[in-house]
Amino acid sequence: YKNDRKKFDDFERLYNVVGQMLARSVLNGMPLGLNVAEYIYKFIVGEPKNVMLDLERTDKNLFNNINDLDPEGFRDLELQFYEDVLDPFTGRTIEVPLKDCPKKSEKYATDMKGYLTLKAKKTLYEFPSEELRALRTGFDRIFPSNFKGLLTARELGTLVCGESTLNLTDWQSNTTHRGITQEVRTWFWRCVQSFNPEDRQALLHFATGMSFLPPGGFGHLPGSKFTLVGRHGEIDQTLPSASTCF
């Protein structure tokens, strides 16, 4: 698709927008709950690469399979220095060299560690290089450059992903109750305690528009605290409602 300028420009624009969304989520304290590989965050903040460590954290199964390979058995595979890559636009598989050399004259790989390191480097950093640059460009467009240097990749990942574990004690201690009797309050928290993790996330999303918490938990919700407000009148004829306008 990179030979089709229009398609590539559209694809590049998409990654640029995603980068802007990541930056906005951090600045606004609104986690997206995205499961993004750590090496992408490292690319954004400018941390140095560590090929095998990045591969281990990106694809644990592949990393373990690589370490379990026997060097002698590897030579028998007669692997060459090129990779089959799926073109996302055409759906066709294309051959991309892992290093600059004529494919036809390429000898079979005999150095297992060298081959696998080269393959991992190409897969993680070079195949998606334009996309990664577009992502970082979008992020830098929104996020102040003087602050970006203060973040590590893991810290950025935590800010973007947020916390998925909803601690009930933390939730209760950071909730404001208005116009609710002690009995109703007890009923509510007893009900929340009976929820499974998915139901608790659904409740949080219903009330705040967020399914994940910012780092630090409920005490760091943007705007104001989680608030329960009593309803009066014909309450038997009404359903629960929520307002996310803080």
C-alpha positions in Angstrom: 0.0 0.0 0.0 3.0 2.3 0.5 3.2 2.5 -3.3 -0.3 3.9 -3.5 0.2 7.5 -2.3 -3.5 8.3 -1.6 -4.1 5.1 0.4 -0.9 5.7 2.3 -1.7 9.3 3.1 -5.1 8.2 4.5 -3.5 5.5 6.5 -0.9 7.9 7.8 -3.6 10.4 8.8 -5.4 7.7 10.8 -2.3 7.0 12.8 -1.7 10.7 13.3 -5.2 11.0 14.8 -4.6 8.0 17.1 -1.5 9.8 18.4 -3.5 12.9 19.1 -6.1 10.8 21.0 -3.3 9.2 23.1 -2.0 12.7 24.0 -5.5 14.0 24.8 -6.3 11.1 27.1 -3.1 11.8 29.1 -3.7 15.6 29.4 -7.4 15.2 30.3 -6.8 12.3 32.7 -9.3 10.2 30.7 -7.7 6.7 30.2 -8.6 4.9 27.0 -8.0 1.3 28.3 -6.0 0.6 25.1 -3.7 -2.4 25.1 -0.7 -0.9 23.3 2.7 -2.6 23.0 5.3 -1.0 25.3 7.8 -0.6 22.5 5.4 1.9 20.8 5.4 4.0 24.0 9.2 3.8 24.0 9.2 5.1 20.4 6.9 8.0 21.4 9.0 9.1 24.4 12.4 8.4 22.8 13.6 5.5 25.0 16.3 3.3 23.5 15.4 0.0 21.8 16.0 -3.4 23.3 15.1 -5.8 20.6 14.7 -9.1 22.5 13.2 -7.4 25.6 10.7 -5.5 23.4 9.8 -8.8 21.6 9.3 -10.6 24.9 6.9 -7.9 26.2 5.1 -7.8 22.9 4.7 -11.5 22.1 5.6 -13.8 25.0 4.8 -17.0 23.2 7.0 -16.1 20.2 9.8 -15.1 22.5 9.6 -18.4 24.3 9.4 -20.4 21.1 12.6 -18.6 19.9 14.5 -19.5 23.1 13.4 -23.1 22.8 14.8 -23.5 19.2 17.8 -25.8 18.8 20.6 -24.2 16.8 21.2 -27.3 14.8 17.5 -27.7 14.0 17.4 -24.1 13.0 19.9 -24.7 10.2 17.7 -27.5 8.9 14.9 -25.0 8.4 16.8 -23.4 5.5 15.4 -19.9 6.2 16.3 -17.0 4.0 16.5 -13.3 4.9 13.1 -12.2 3.8 9.7 -12.1 5.4 6.2 -12.7 4.1 4.0 -9.6 5.0 0.3 -9.2 4.5 -0.7 -6.0 2.6 -3.7 -4.7 4.6 -5.2 -3.0 1.5 -4.9 -5.7 -1.1 -5.0 -8.8 1.2 -2.0 -10.2 -0.8 1.2 -11.5 0.8 4.3 -9.8 -0.4 8.0 -10.7 0.2 10.0 -8.0 2.1 13.8 -8.5 2.6 15.1 -8.5 6.1 18.3 -6.9 5.0 19.7 -5.3 1.8 20.9 -8.1 -0.4 19.6 -9.8 -3.5 17.1 -12.5 -2.5 18.1 -15.0 -5.2 21.7 -15.0 -4.1 20.9 -15.0 -0.4 22.4 -17.9 1.5 20.4 -19.8 4.1 20.5 -18.4 7.6 22.9 -20.3 9.8 23.3 -17.8 12.7 20.1 -18.4 14.7 20.5 -15.5 17.1 21.5 -13.0 14.4 18.6 -14.1 12.1 16.0 -13.9 14.9 17.3 -10.5 16.1 17.1 -9.1 12.6 13.6 -10.5 12.1 12.4 -9.1 15.4 14.0 -5.7 14.6 12.4 -5.6 11.2 9.0 -6.7 12.5 8.8 -4.3 15.5 10.5 -1.2 14.2 11.1 -1.1 10.4 7.9 -2.6 8.8 5.7 -0.1 10.7 8.2 2.8 10.7 6.0 5.3 8.8 3.0 4.4 10.9 5.0 4.8 14.1 6.3 8.2 13.0 2.8 9.4 12.1 1.6 8.2 15.6 4.4 10.1 17.3 3.8 13.2 15.1 0.2 13.2 16.2 1.1 12.8 19.8 3.7 15.6 19.7 1.2 17.9 18.1 -0.9 17.9 21.3 1.4 17.0 24.1 3.9 19.6 25.4 7.4 18.7 24.4 8.9 19.9 27.6 6.7 17.4 29.6 7.3 14.4 27.3 10.9 14.0 28.5 9.7 13.5 32.0 7.7 10.4 31.2 9.0 6.9 30.8 7.3 4.4 28.4 5.7 2.5 31.3 4.4 5.7 32.9 2.9 6.8 29.6 1.3 3.3 29.2 -0.2 3.5 32.6 -1.7 7.0 31.9 -3.2 5.9 28.6 -4.4 2.5 29.7 -5.6 3.4 33.3 -6.5 1.0 36.0 -9.0 -1.7 35.3 -9.2 -3.0 38.9 -12.0 -1.2 40.8 -11.3 -1.4 44.5 -14.6 -1.2 46.4 -13.0 0.4 49.5 -11.3 3.1 47.4 -14.6 3.7 45.5 -16.6 4.1 48.7 -14.1 6.4 50.4 -14.0 8.7 47.4 -17.8 8.9 46.9 -20.0 11.8 47.9 -23.5 11.0 49.1 -26.3 13.6 48.9 -29.9 13.1 50.1 -29.5 9.4 50.6 -30.5 7.6 53.8 -28.0 5.2 55.4 -30.3 2.3 54.5 -30.2 3.1 50.8 -26.5 3.8 50.9 -26.0 0.3 52.4 -28.2 -1.3 49.8 -26.3 0.4 47.0 -22.8 -0.7 48.1 -24.0 -4.2 48.9 -25.2 -4.4 45.4 -21.9 -3.1 43.9 -20.0 -5.6 46.1 -22.0 -8.4 44.5 -21.0 -7.3 41.0 -18.4 -9.1 39.0 -15.5 -6.9 37.5 -17.3 -6.4 34.2 -20.5 -5.2 35.9 -18.5 -2.8 38.1 -16.8 -1.4 35.0 -20.2 -1.0 33.3 -21.5 0.9 36.4 -18.5 3.2 36.3 -19.0 3.8 32.6 -22.7 4.5 33.1 -22.0 7.1 35.8 -18.8 8.7 34.5 -18.4 7.8 30.8 -15.1 6.0 31.8 -14.5 2.3 32.0 -11.0 2.7 33.4 -9.6 4.8 36.3 -6.7 7.2 36.0 -3.6 6.3 38.0 -4.3 6.8 41.7 -7.8 5.4 41.5 -11.1 7.0 42.3 -9.6 10.0 44.1 -8.2 11.2 40.8 -11.3 11.1 38.7 -11.4 14.2 36.5 -13.8 16.9 37.5 -15.4 15.9 40.8 -15.9 12.8 43.0 -18.2 10.0 42.1 -21.5 11.2 43.6 -24.7 9.4 44.6 -27.8 11.7 44.8 -31.1 10.7 46.3 -34.3 11.0 44.2 -37.7 11.9 45.7 -41.2 11.7 44.5 -42.6 8.7 42.6 -39.3 6.9 42.6 -40.9 3.5 41.9 -41.8 4.8 38.4 -38.3 6.0 37.5 -35.0 4.4 36.4 -31.6 5.3 37.7 -29.9 8.1 35.8 -26.4 9.5 35.5 -24.8 12.8 34.6 -21.2 12.8 33.3 -21.1 16.6 33.1 -18.8 17.5 35.9 
